[in-house]
Amino acid sequence: MLPYIERETGPEPDACVIWLHGLGADGHDFAPIVPELGLPPELRVRFLFPHAPAIPVTVNGGFVMPAWYDILSLEIERKVDETQLRASARAVQALIEQQIGQGIDSRRIVLAGFSQGGAVAYEAALGFDRPLGGLVAMSTYLATAASLELNDANRQLPVQVLHGSRDPVVPELLGQKACRELERLGLLPEYHSYPMEHSVCAAEIRDISRFLCRALAPA
């Protein structure tokens, strides 16, 4: 099981957000965002911020750092270690199973991921065998588009794609391309662009908050 930081917005949470960090970061990177989301008190949400394992990363000279998978080249069409990416996706799915085992309905579980974490979130959410509540993909790309198998359980999955128009690390066209791939699969992603680089901004946090309020609204 992946180690993680846990935050809860209320007693006895009945919803969960699993939020994946980017390359070289860890779960602490996004944990402070919980109060910034300003979720209403009636949403009792458990947030999990997993830590990726430390592995050598080819594009960084083989330096060992937290990474969900190895990146072999930084050309516009990223070349990544898909075996490692899928292994990370399975580890995230194990966290989903853990939360289901603790009594949270799969339809009240949202995956979120930034950059490399977003690529893993795409694979983990779209391939999961029970319906999830939503997917938030931030400043990322659909690395496994050619091999992804969309599970029938998530053909109606709400997806929010967010990207910076000035991103020099993951160009916005990759976020736009991911949206087209999702549409090809029959999904209807919600897309937002912001005048920022490879980061997160206040307007984006507000949009994520609105998405979570819709996805996790009490029945």
C-alpha positions in Angstrom: 0.0 0.0 0.0 1.3 3.4 -0.9 2.1 5.6 2.1 0.0 8.8 2.3 -0.9 11.9 4.2 -4.6 12.0 5.4 -6.7 15.0 5.9 -10.5 15.0 6.8 -12.9 17.9 6.5 -15.4 16.5 8.9 -16.2 13.6 11.2 -17.0 10.1 9.7 -16.2 11.1 6.1 -18.5 9.5 3.4 -16.4 10.7 0.4 -12.8 10.6 -0.6 -10.4 12.5 -2.8 -7.1 10.8 -3.7 -4.7 13.5 -4.9 -1.4 12.6 -6.7 1.6 14.9 -6.8 4.0 15.6 -9.7 7.6 14.5 -10.4 10.1 15.2 -7.6 7.4 16.2 -5.0 5.6 14.1 -2.4 2.2 14.0 -0.7 3.0 17.2 1.3 3.0 19.2 -1.9 -0.8 19.4 -2.2 -1.9 18.7 1.4 -2.2 22.5 2.3 -4.8 22.9 -0.5 -7.6 21.3 1.5 -8.6 24.5 3.4 -8.1 26.6 0.3 -10.8 24.6 -1.5 -13.4 26.0 1.0 -15.7 23.0 0.7 -19.0 23.4 2.5 -19.2 21.8 6.0 -21.8 19.2 4.8 -19.2 17.6 2.6 -17.3 15.3 4.9 -14.3 14.4 2.7 -11.3 12.3 3.4 -8.3 13.5 1.4 -5.4 11.1 0.7 -2.1 12.5 -0.6 0.1 9.4 -1.5 3.9 9.5 -1.8 5.4 8.1 -5.0 8.4 5.8 -4.6 11.9 7.1 -5.2 13.3 5.8 -8.5 15.9 6.9 -11.1 14.5 9.3 -13.7 16.2 9.1 -17.1 15.5 12.7 -18.2 17.1 14.0 -14.9 20.3 12.1 -15.5 19.2 9.1 -13.6 18.9 11.0 -10.4 16.8 9.2 -7.8 13.7 11.1 -6.8 10.0 10.6 -6.0 8.3 9.6 -9.3 5.3 7.6 -10.4 7.2 6.3 -13.5 10.4 6.9 -15.4 10.4 9.6 -18.2 12.6 8.5 -21.0 12.5 11.6 -23.2 10.9 15.1 -23.1 9.9 15.4 -26.7 6.4 16.8 -27.2 5.1 13.2 -27.4 6.5 12.0 -24.1 8.2 8.7 -24.0 7.6 7.1 -20.6 7.9 3.7 -18.9 4.3 2.5 -19.3 4.9 -0.6 -17.2 5.9 1.6 -14.2 3.0 3.9 -14.9 0.5 1.1 -14.9 2.0 -0.3 -11.7 1.5 3.0 -10.0 -2.1 3.1 -11.3 -2.7 -0.3 -9.7 -1.3 1.0 -6.5 -3.7 3.9 -6.6 -6.5 1.5 -7.3 -5.5 -0.4 -4.2 -6.1 2.8 -2.2 -9.5 3.1 -3.8 -10.3 -0.5 -2.8 -9.1 0.4 0.7 -11.5 3.3 1.0 -14.4 1.2 -0.4 -13.5 -1.4 2.3 -13.9 1.3 4.9 -17.4 2.0 3.7 -17.1 4.8 1.1 -19.1 4.2 -2.0 -16.9 4.1 -5.1 -19.2 6.8 -6.7 -18.1 9.2 -3.9 -14.4 8.8 -4.6 -12.6 11.3 -6.9 -9.1 10.9 -8.2 -7.0 14.1 -8.8 -3.5 14.4 -10.2 -1.0 17.0 -11.1 1.5 16.6 -14.1 3.0 13.0 -13.7 0.4 12.3 -11.1 -2.3 13.3 -13.5 -1.1 10.7 -16.1 -1.4 8.0 -13.4 -4.8 9.3 -12.3 -6.1 9.0 -15.9 -5.0 5.4 -16.1 -6.2 4.5 -12.6 -9.7 6.1 -12.9 -10.6 5.2 -16.5 -9.5 1.6 -16.0 -11.2 1.0 -12.6 -13.9 -1.6 -12.6 -16.5 0.3 -10.5 -18.0 3.7 -11.1 -16.0 6.6 -9.6 -17.2 10.1 -8.7 -14.9 12.0 -10.9 -11.4 12.7 -12.2 -9.4 16.0 -12.0 -6.4 16.2 -14.4 -4.1 19.2 -13.8 -1.3 20.3 -16.1 -0.9 16.8 -17.4 -1.2 14.5 -20.4 -2.8 11.1 -21.3 0.4 9.1 -21.5 -1.3 5.8 -22.1 -3.7 6.9 -24.8 -2.6 4.2 -27.2 -3.1 1.4 -24.8 -5.7 2.6 -22.4 -8.8 0.4 -21.9 -11.8 2.4 -20.7 -13.8 0.2 -18.3 -17.5 0.2 -19.0 -18.1 1.2 -15.3 -16.6 4.6 -16.0 -17.9 5.5 -19.4 -19.9 8.3 -17.8 -17.1 9.5 -15.5 -17.1 13.3 -14.9 -13.7 14.6 -15.9 -12.2 18.0 -15.3 -9.1 19.0 -17.3 -7.1 22.0 -16.2 -4.0 23.5 -17.8 -1.8 26.6 -17.9 -1.6 28.4 -21.3 2.1 29.3 -20.5 3.2 25.9 -19.3 6.8 25.3 -20.5 7.0 21.8 -18.9 3.8 20.1 -20.2 2.6 22.3 -23.1 -1.1 23.1 -23.1 -1.6 21.3 -26.4 -1.0 18.0 -24.5 -3.9 18.8 -22.2 -6.1 19.7 -25.2 -5.0 16.5 -26.9 -6.0 14.5 -23.8 -9.5 16.1 -24.0 -9.8 15.0 -27.6 -8.8 11.4 -26.7 -11.4 11.4 -23.9 -14.0 12.6 -26.3 -13.1 9.9 -28.7 -13.8 7.4 -25.9 -17.2 8.9 -25.5 -16.5 11.0 -22.4 -17.4 14.7 -22.0 -14.5 16.4 -20.3 -14.8 19.9 -18.8 -11.8 22.0 -19.9 -10.3 25.1 -18.2 -7.2 27.1 -19.3 -5.4 29.7 -17.1 -2.7 32.3 -17.8 -0.1 30.4 -15.8 3.0 28.2 -16.1 3.4 24.7 -14.7 1.6 25.4 -11.4 -1.7 25.9 -9.7 -3.6 29.3 -9.4 -6.4 30.6 -7.3 -9.0 30.5 -10.1 -8.1 26.8 -10.7 -8.6 26.0 -7.1 -12.0 27.6 -7.2 -12.9 25.5 -10.3 -11.7 22.4 -8.6 -13.8 23.2 -5.5 -16.9 23.6 -7.7 -16.2 20.3 -9.5 -15.8 18.5 -6.1 -19.0 20.0 -4.8 -20.9 18.7 -7.8 -19.2 15.3 -7.8 -19.6 14.7 -4.1 -22.9 16.5 -3.4 -24.9 14.5 -0.8 -27.6 12.3 -2.4 
